[in-house]
Amino acid sequence: MIEIADGASAFTVPAETIAAGLNLAAGDVQPLLKAGVITASVEAGVDDDLGTFRLTFSTRHRRLRLIVDVLGDVVSQSVLDFGSQPLPPATRRPGAV
């Protein structure tokens, strides 16, 4: 479960969740986030998606996307893995498919 605080302006995602999606060790997640190796973005759902949030975590080669409801439950999860190739820049932007 994802913790949501401050009126949905702060999200706490377990390191194990991010690590599993990005194929990393859980202990590496926080240092890599601080170093900017893992980037993160949050988007609030609108219209039909109102009440959900899209949390995206990316490394150079892999992207984890979580769709979370207002209770912090993960509604869906997807991983985009480009193997040894870098993710195309468009896949790192918020809103990109």
N, CA, C and O atoms as a GROMACS GRO file, in nm:
protein
  388
    1MET      N    1   0.083  -0.118   0.000
    1MET     CA    2   0.000   0.000   0.000
    1MET      C    3   0.088   0.125   0.000
    1MET      O    4   0.193   0.128   0.064
    2ILE      N    5   0.046   0.225  -0.071
    2ILE     CA    6   0.116   0.352  -0.081
    2ILE      C    7   0.054   0.448   0.021
    2ILE      O    8  -0.069   0.458   0.029
    3GLU      N    9   0.135   0.517   0.098
    3GLU     CA   10   0.083   0.616   0.191
    3GLU      C   11   0.068   0.750   0.119
    3GLU      O   12   0.159   0.794   0.048
    4ILE      N   13  -0.048   0.812   0.138
    4ILE     CA   14  -0.076   0.943   0.078
    4ILE      C   15  -0.097   1.042   0.191
    4ILE      O   16  -0.175   1.016   0.283
    5ALA      N   17  -0.028   1.156   0.184
    5ALA     CA   18  -0.037   1.255   0.290
    5ALA      C   19  -0.050   1.395   0.232
    5ALA      O   20  -0.038   1.416   0.112
    6ASP      N   21  -0.076   1.490   0.320
    6ASP     CA   22  -0.082   1.632   0.283
    6ASP      C   23  -0.175   1.660   0.166
    6ASP      O   24  -0.139   1.730   0.071
    7GLY      N   25  -0.296   1.603   0.174
    7GLY     CA   26  -0.394   1.630   0.068
    7GLY      C   27  -0.350   1.580  -0.068
    7GLY      O   28  -0.375   1.645  -0.169
    8ALA      N   29  -0.284   1.465  -0.071
    8ALA     CA   30  -0.235   1.402  -0.194
    8ALA      C   31  -0.120   1.479  -0.257
    8ALA      O   32  -0.102   1.475  -0.379
    9SER      N   33  -0.042   1.549  -0.175
    9SER     CA   34   0.077   1.615  -0.229
    9SER      C   35   0.205   1.541  -0.189
    9SER      O   36   0.314   1.579  -0.233
   10ALA      N   37   0.192   1.437  -0.107
   10ALA     CA   38   0.309   1.359  -0.066
   10ALA      C   39   0.273   1.211  -0.068
   10ALA      O   40   0.169   1.170  -0.016
   11PHE      N   41   0.359   1.132  -0.128
   11PHE     CA   42   0.338   0.989  -0.142
   11PHE      C   43   0.459   0.915  -0.087
   11PHE      O   44   0.573   0.955  -0.112
   12THR      N   45   0.434   0.809  -0.012
   12THR     CA   46   0.542   0.724   0.037
   12THR      C   47   0.522   0.586  -0.024
   12THR      O   48   0.424   0.518   0.004
   13VAL      N   49   0.617   0.547  -0.106
   13VAL     CA   50   0.611   0.418  -0.175
   13VAL      C   51   0.719   0.329  -0.114
   13VAL      O   52   0.834   0.372  -0.105
   14PRO      N   53   0.685   0.206  -0.072
   14PRO     CA   54   0.786   0.118  -0.016
   14PRO      C   55   0.901   0.095  -0.114
   14PRO      O   56   0.880   0.074  -0.233
   15ALA      N   57   1.022   0.099  -0.061
   15ALA     CA   58   1.141   0.077  -0.144
   15ALA      C   59   1.133  -0.058  -0.215
   15ALA      O   60   1.182  -0.072  -0.327
   16GLU      N   61   1.073  -0.156  -0.150
   16GLU     CA   62   1.062  -0.289  -0.210
   16GLU      C   63   0.975  -0.286  -0.336
   16GLU      O   64   1.002  -0.358  -0.432
   17THR      N   65   0.873  -0.201  -0.337
   17THR     CA   66   0.786  -0.190  -0.455
   17THR      C   67   0.862  -0.128  -0.571
   17THR      O   68   0.856  -0.178  -0.684
   18ILE      N   69   0.934  -0.021  -0.543
   18ILE     CA   70   1.012   0.045  -0.648
   18ILE      C   71   1.124  -0.048  -0.696
   18ILE      O   72   1.147  -0.062  -0.816
   19ALA      N   73   1.192  -0.111  -0.602
   19ALA     CA   74   1.303  -0.200  -0.635
   19ALA      C   75   1.258  -0.314  -0.725
   19ALA      O   76   1.324  -0.347  -0.824
   20ALA      N   77   1.145  -0.376  -0.691
   20ALA     CA   78   1.096  -0.488  -0.772
   20ALA      C   79   1.064  -0.442  -0.915
   20ALA      O   80   1.096  -0.512  -1.011
   21GLY      N   81   1.003  -0.326  -0.928
   21GLY     CA   82   0.968  -0.276  -1.061
   21GLY      C   83   1.087  -0.234  -1.144
   21GLY      O   84   1.085  -0.246  -1.267
   22LEU      N   85   1.190  -0.184  -1.078
   22LEU     CA   86   1.308  -0.136  -1.151
   22LEU      C   87   1.423  -0.236  -1.151
   22LEU      O   88   1.532  -0.207  -1.201
   23ASN      N   89   1.398  -0.354  -1.095
   23ASN     CA   90   1.499  -0.461  -1.092
   23ASN      C   91   1.624  -0.419  -1.016
   23ASN      O   92   1.736  -0.434  -1.064
   24LEU      N   93   1.602  -0.366  -0.896
   24LEU     CA   94   1.710  -0.318  -0.810
   24LEU      C   95   1.699  -0.382  -0.673
   24LEU      O   96   1.598  -0.445  -0.641
   25ALA      N   97   1.801  -0.364  -0.592
   25ALA     CA   98   1.794  -0.404  -0.451
   25ALA      C   99   1.722  -0.292  -0.375
   25ALA      O  100   1.744  -0.174  -0.402
   26ALA      N  101   1.637  -0.330  -0.281
   26ALA     CA  102   1.560  -0.231  -0.205
   26ALA      C  103   1.650  -0.130  -0.135
   26ALA      O  104   1.615  -0.012  -0.125
   27GLY      N  105   1.764  -0.174  -0.088
   27GLY     CA  106   1.857  -0.084  -0.020
   27GLY      C  107   1.919   0.020  -0.111
   27GLY      O  108   1.975   0.119  -0.064
   28ASP      N  109   1.911   0.000  -0.241
   28ASP     CA  110   1.968   0.094  -0.338
   28ASP      C  111   1.871   0.205  -0.377
   28ASP      O  112   1.913   0.306  -0.434
   29VAL      N  113   1.742   0.188  -0.348
   29VAL     CA  114   1.642   0.280  -0.398
   29VAL      C  115   1.662   0.422  -0.344
   29VAL      O  116   1.670   0.516  -0.423
   30GLN      N  117   1.670   0.439  -0.213
   30GLN     CA  118   1.681   0.573  -0.156
   30GLN      C  119   1.807   0.646  -0.204
   30GLN      O  120   1.797   0.761  -0.246
   31PRO      N  121   1.925   0.583  -0.199
   31PRO     CA  122   2.044   0.653  -0.249
   31PRO      C  123   2.034   0.690  -0.397
   31PRO      O  124   2.082   0.796  -0.438
   32LEU      N  125   1.973   0.603  -0.479
   32LEU     CA  126   1.960   0.632  -0.621
   32LEU      C  127   1.860   0.743  -0.648
   32LEU      O  128   1.876   0.821  -0.742
   33LEU      N  129   1.755   0.751  -0.566
   33LEU     CA  130   1.661   0.864  -0.576
   33LEU      C  131   1.732   0.994  -0.542
   33LEU      O  132   1.718   1.093  -0.613
   34LYS      N  133   1.807   0.994  -0.432
   34LYS     CA  134   1.879   1.115  -0.390
   34LYS      C  135   1.981   1.159  -0.494
   34LYS      O  136   2.003   1.278  -0.514
   35ALA      N  137   2.044   1.063  -0.560
   35ALA     CA  138   2.146   1.094  -0.660
   35ALA      C  139   2.086   1.131  -0.795
   35ALA      O  140   2.158   1.175  -0.885
   36GLY      N  141   1.955   1.115  -0.810
   36GLY     CA  142   1.891   1.147  -0.938
   36GLY      C  143   1.900   1.037  -1.041
   36GLY      O  144   1.862   1.058  -1.156
   37VAL      N  145   1.949   0.920  -1.003
   37VAL     CA  146   1.956   0.807  -1.095
   37VAL      C  147   1.816   0.752  -1.120
   37VAL      O  148   1.783   0.710  -1.231
   38ILE      N  149   1.735   0.753  -1.015
   38ILE     CA  150   1.593   0.720  -1.028
   38ILE      C  151   1.518   0.854  -1.026
   38ILE      O  152   1.534   0.934  -0.933
   39THR      N  153   1.438   0.876  -1.128
   39THR     CA  154   1.353   0.996  -1.128
   39THR      C  155   1.210   0.953  -1.096
   39THR      O  156   1.170   0.839  -1.120
   40ALA      N  157   1.134   1.046  -1.040
   40ALA     CA  158   0.996   1.015  -1.001
   40ALA      C  159   0.905   1.130  -1.040
   40ALA      O  160   0.945   1.246  -1.038
   41SER      N  161   0.782   1.096  -1.076
   41SER     CA  162   0.682   1.198  -1.104
   41SER      C  163   0.546   1.148  -1.055
   41SER      O  164   0.523   1.028  -1.044
   42VAL      N  165   0.458   1.242  -1.027
   42VAL     CA  166   0.322   1.212  -0.982
   42VAL      C  167   0.226   1.294  -1.066
   42VAL      O  168   0.247   1.413  -1.088
   43GLU      N  169   0.120   1.230  -1.112
   43GLU     CA  170   0.015   1.298  -1.187
   43GLU      C  171  -0.120   1.260  -1.126
   43GLU      O  172  -0.145   1.142  -1.100
   44ALA      N  173  -0.204   1.358  -1.104
   44ALA     CA  174  -0.338   1.333  -1.052
   44ALA      C  175  -0.432   1.305  -1.168
   44ALA      O  176  -0.426   1.372  -1.272
   45GLY      N  177  -0.520   1.207  -1.150
   45GLY     CA  178  -0.616   1.174  -1.254
   45GLY      C  179  -0.720   1.284  -1.270
   45GLY      O  180  -0.755   1.353  -1.175
   46VAL      N  181  -0.770   1.299  -1.392
   46VAL     CA  182  -0.876   1.396  -1.422
   46VAL      C  183  -0.989   1.323  -1.494
   46VAL      O  184  -0.971   1.212  -1.544
   47ASP      N  185  -1.104   1.386  -1.499
   47ASP     CA  186  -1.221   1.332  -1.568
   47ASP      C  187  -1.251   1.190  -1.520
   47ASP      O  188  -1.277   1.171  -1.401
   48ASP      N  189  -1.248   1.092  -1.608
   48ASP     CA  190  -1.280   0.954  -1.571
   48ASP      C  191  -1.180   0.896  -1.471
   48ASP      O  192  -1.212   0.799  -1.402
   49ASP      N  193  -1.061   0.952  -1.464
   49ASP     CA  194  -0.956   0.902  -1.375
   49ASP      C  195  -0.947   0.979  -1.244
   49ASP      O  196  -0.854   0.957  -1.166
   50LEU      N  197  -1.041   1.068  -1.219
   50LEU     CA  198  -1.042   1.146  -1.096
   50LEU      C  199  -1.039   1.053  -0.976
   50LEU      O  200  -1.113   0.954  -0.971
   51GLY      N  201  -0.955   1.083  -0.879
   51GLY     CA  202  -0.943   0.998  -0.760
   51GLY      C  203  -0.832   0.896  -0.772
   51GLY      O  204  -0.815   0.812  -0.683
   52THR      N  205  -0.756   0.902  -0.880
   52THR     CA  206  -0.640   0.814  -0.895
   52THR      C  207  -0.516   0.900  -0.917
   52THR      O  208  -0.525   1.018  -0.952
   53PHE      N  209  -0.402   0.838  -0.898
   53PHE     CA  210  -0.273   0.905  -0.917
   53PHE      C  211  -0.182   0.810  -0.994
   53PHE      O  212  -0.182   0.689  -0.971
   54ARG      N  213  -0.104   0.868  -1.085
   54ARG     CA  214  -0.005   0.790  -1.160
   54ARG      C  215   0.132   0.826  -1.105
   54ARG      O  216   0.175   0.941  -1.115
   55LEU      N  217   0.198   0.727  -1.048
   55LEU     CA  218   0.333   0.744  -0.993
   55LEU      C  219   0.429   0.675  -1.090
   55LEU      O  220   0.414   0.556  -1.119
   56THR      N  221   0.526   0.748  -1.138
   56THR     CA  222   0.620   0.694  -1.235
   56THR      C  223   0.762   0.705  -1.180
   56THR      O  224   0.804   0.811  -1.135
   57PHE      N  225   0.835   0.594  -1.186
   57PHE     CA  226   0.974   0.588  -1.144
   57PHE      C  227   1.055   0.537  -1.262
   57PHE      O  228   1.020   0.435  -1.322
   58SER      N  229   1.163   0.607  -1.295
   58SER     CA  230   1.243   0.569  -1.412
   58SER      C  231   1.391   0.566  -1.380
   58SER      O  232   1.442   0.646  -1.301
   59THR      N  233   1.458   0.471  -1.443
   59THR     CA  234   1.604   0.470  -1.448
   59THR      C  235   1.640   0.487  -1.595
   59THR      O  236   1.553   0.509  -1.679
   60ARG      N  237   1.764   0.477  -1.624
   60ARG     CA  238   1.808   0.496  -1.764
   60ARG      C  239   1.745   0.394  -1.859
   60ARG      O  240   1.721   0.425  -1.975
   61HIS      N  241   1.719   0.272  -1.810
   61HIS     CA  242   1.674   0.164  -1.898
   61HIS      C  243   1.536   0.108  -1.865
   61HIS      O  244   1.485   0.024  -1.939
   62ARG      N  245   1.476   0.152  -1.757
   62ARG     CA  246   1.352   0.088  -1.711
   62ARG      C  247   1.258   0.190  -1.648
   62ARG      O  248   1.302   0.286  -1.585
   63ARG      N  249   1.126   0.168  -1.665
   63ARG     CA  250   1.026   0.257  -1.606
   63ARG      C  251   0.920   0.173  -1.535
   63ARG      O  252   0.870   0.075  -1.589
   64LEU      N  253   0.888   0.214  -1.413
   64LEU     CA  254   0.780   0.154  -1.335
   64LEU      C  255   0.668   0.257  -1.324
   64LEU      O  256   0.693   0.372  -1.289
   65ARG      N  257   0.548   0.216  -1.355
   65ARG     CA  258   0.433   0.305  -1.343
   65ARG      C  259   0.329   0.237  -1.254
   65ARG      O  260   0.290   0.123  -1.278
   66LEU      N  261   0.286   0.310  -1.150
   66LEU     CA  262   0.183   0.262  -1.059
   66LEU      C  263   0.062   0.354  -1.068
   66LEU      O  264   0.076   0.476  -1.065
   67ILE      N  265  -0.056   0.296  -1.080
   67ILE     CA  266  -0.179   0.371  -1.070
   67ILE      C  267  -0.235   0.339  -0.932
   67ILE      O  268  -0.256   0.222  -0.898
   68VAL      N  269  -0.259   0.444  -0.853
   68VAL     CA  270  -0.297   0.429  -0.713
   68VAL      C  271  -0.429   0.501  -0.690
   68VAL      O  272  -0.451   0.610  -0.743
   69ASP      N  273  -0.518   0.439  -0.610
   69ASP     CA  274  -0.644   0.507  -0.577
   69ASP      C  275  -0.624   0.596  -0.454
   69ASP      O  276  -0.514   0.601  -0.398
   70VAL      N  277  -0.729   0.666  -0.412
   70VAL     CA  278  -0.719   0.762  -0.302
   70VAL      C  279  -0.687   0.697  -0.168
   70VAL      O  280  -0.646   0.765  -0.074
   71LEU      N  281  -0.704   0.566  -0.158
   71LEU     CA  282  -0.670   0.495  -0.035
   71LEU      C  283  -0.526   0.446  -0.035
   71LEU      O  284  -0.476   0.397   0.066
   72GLY      N  285  -0.458   0.460  -0.148
   72GLY     CA  286  -0.320   0.416  -0.160
   72GLY      C  287  -0.305   0.274  -0.211
   72GLY      O  288  -0.195   0.219  -0.212
   73ASP      N  289  -0.416   0.215  -0.254
   73ASP     CA  290  -0.408   0.080  -0.311
   73ASP      C  291  -0.364   0.089  -0.457
   73ASP      O  292  -0.410   0.175  -0.532
   74VAL      N  293  -0.275  -0.002  -0.496
   74VAL     CA  294  -0.228  -0.005  -0.634
   74VAL      C  295  -0.338  -0.068  -0.720
   74VAL      O  296  -0.376  -0.184  -0.700
   75VAL      N  297  -0.388   0.009  -0.815
   75VAL     CA  298  -0.494  -0.036  -0.906
   75VAL      C  299  -0.432  -0.110  -1.024
   75VAL      O  300  -0.486  -0.211  -1.069
   76SER      N  301  -0.321  -0.059  -1.074
   76SER     CA  302  -0.249  -0.126  -1.182
   76SER      C  303  -0.101  -0.090  -1.176
   76SER      O  304  -0.061   0.010  -1.117
   77GLN      N  305  -0.024  -0.175  -1.239
   77GLN     CA  306   0.122  -0.156  -1.240
   77GLN      C  307   0.175  -0.201  -1.374
   77GLN      O  308   0.130  -0.302  -1.429
   78SER      N  309   0.270  -0.126  -1.428
   78SER     CA  310   0.332  -0.167  -1.553
   78SER      C  311   0.481  -0.135  -1.547
   78SER      O  312   0.525  -0.043  -1.478
   79VAL      N  313   0.556  -0.214  -1.622
   79VAL     CA  314   0.701  -0.194  -1.632
   79VAL      C  315   0.737  -0.189  -1.779
   79VAL      O  316   0.692  -0.272  -1.859
   80LEU      N  317   0.818  -0.092  -1.814
   80LEU     CA  318   0.872  -0.079  -1.950
   80LEU      C  319   1.021  -0.101  -1.937
   80LEU      O  320   1.090  -0.024  -1.869
   81ASP      N  321   1.073  -0.204  -2.002
   81ASP     CA  322   1.215  -0.241  -1.990
   81ASP      C  323   1.279  -0.241  -2.128
   81ASP      O  324   1.237  -0.316  -2.216
   82PHE      N  325   1.380  -0.158  -2.146
   82PHE     CA  326   1.450  -0.150  -2.273
   82PHE      C  327   1.582  -0.226  -2.270
   82PHE      O  328   1.667  -0.208  -2.357
   83GLY      N  329   1.599  -0.313  -2.168
   83GLY     CA  330   1.720  -0.394  -2.161
   83GLY      C  331   1.843  -0.307  -2.151
   83GLY      O  332   1.854  -0.223  -2.061
   84SER      N  333   1.937  -0.326  -2.241
   84SER     CA  334   2.062  -0.250  -2.238
   84SER      C  335   2.050  -0.115  -2.310
   84SER      O  336   2.142  -0.033  -2.304
   85GLN      N  337   1.938  -0.092  -2.377
   85GLN     CA  338   1.917   0.035  -2.448
   85GLN      C  339   1.853   0.137  -2.352
   85GLN      O  340   1.775   0.099  -2.266
   86PRO      N  341   1.886   0.265  -2.367
   86PRO     CA  342   1.821   0.365  -2.283
   86PRO      C  343   1.674   0.384  -2.322
   86PRO      O  344   1.636   0.367  -2.438
   87LEU      N  345   1.593   0.420  -2.222
   87LEU     CA  346   1.454   0.454  -2.250
   87LEU      C  347   1.450   0.572  -2.346
   87LEU      O  348   1.530   0.664  -2.331
   88PRO      N  349   1.361   0.571  -2.444
   88PRO     CA  350   1.345   0.689  -2.528
   88PRO      C  351   1.302   0.808  -2.441
   88PRO      O  352   1.224   0.790  -2.347
   89PRO      N  353   1.350   0.927  -2.470
   89PRO     CA  354   1.316   1.044  -2.387
   89PRO      C  355   1.165   1.062  -2.366
   89PRO      O  356   1.123   1.105  -2.258
   90ALA      N  357   1.085   1.032  -2.465
   90ALA     CA  358   0.941   1.051  -2.453
   90ALA      C  359   0.880   0.964  -2.343
   90ALA      O  360   0.779   1.002  -2.285
   91THR      N  361   0.940   0.850  -2.313
   91THR     CA  362   0.885   0.761  -2.211
   91THR      C  363   0.916   0.809  -2.070
   91THR      O  364   0.861   0.756  -1.973
   92ARG      N  365   1.002   0.907  -2.057
   92ARG     CA  366   1.040   0.959  -1.925
   92ARG      C  367   0.957   1.082  -1.888
   92ARG      O  368   0.964   1.129  -1.774
   93ARG      N  369   0.878   1.133  -1.981
   93ARG     CA  370   0.795   1.251  -1.955
   93ARG      C  371   0.665   1.210  -1.888
   93ARG      O  372   0.610   1.105  -1.919
   94PRO      N  373   0.615   1.293  -1.796
   94PRO     CA  374   0.481   1.267  -1.741
   94PRO      C  375   0.378   1.261  -1.852
   94PRO      O  376   0.384   1.338  -1.948
   95GLY      N  377   0.285   1.170  -1.839
   95GLY     CA  378   0.178   1.157  -1.937
   95GLY      C  379   0.213   1.067  -2.055
   95GLY      O  380   0.125   1.028  -2.131
   96ALA      N  381   0.340   1.032  -2.070
   96ALA     CA  382   0.380   0.949  -2.184
   96ALA      C  383   0.331   0.807  -2.165
   96ALA      O  384   0.328   0.756  -2.053
   97VAL      N  385   0.294   0.744  -2.272
   97VAL     CA  386   0.245   0.607  -2.269
   97VAL      C  387   0.356   0.514  -2.246
   97VAL      O  388   0.335   0.393  -2.239
   0.00000   0.00000   0.00000
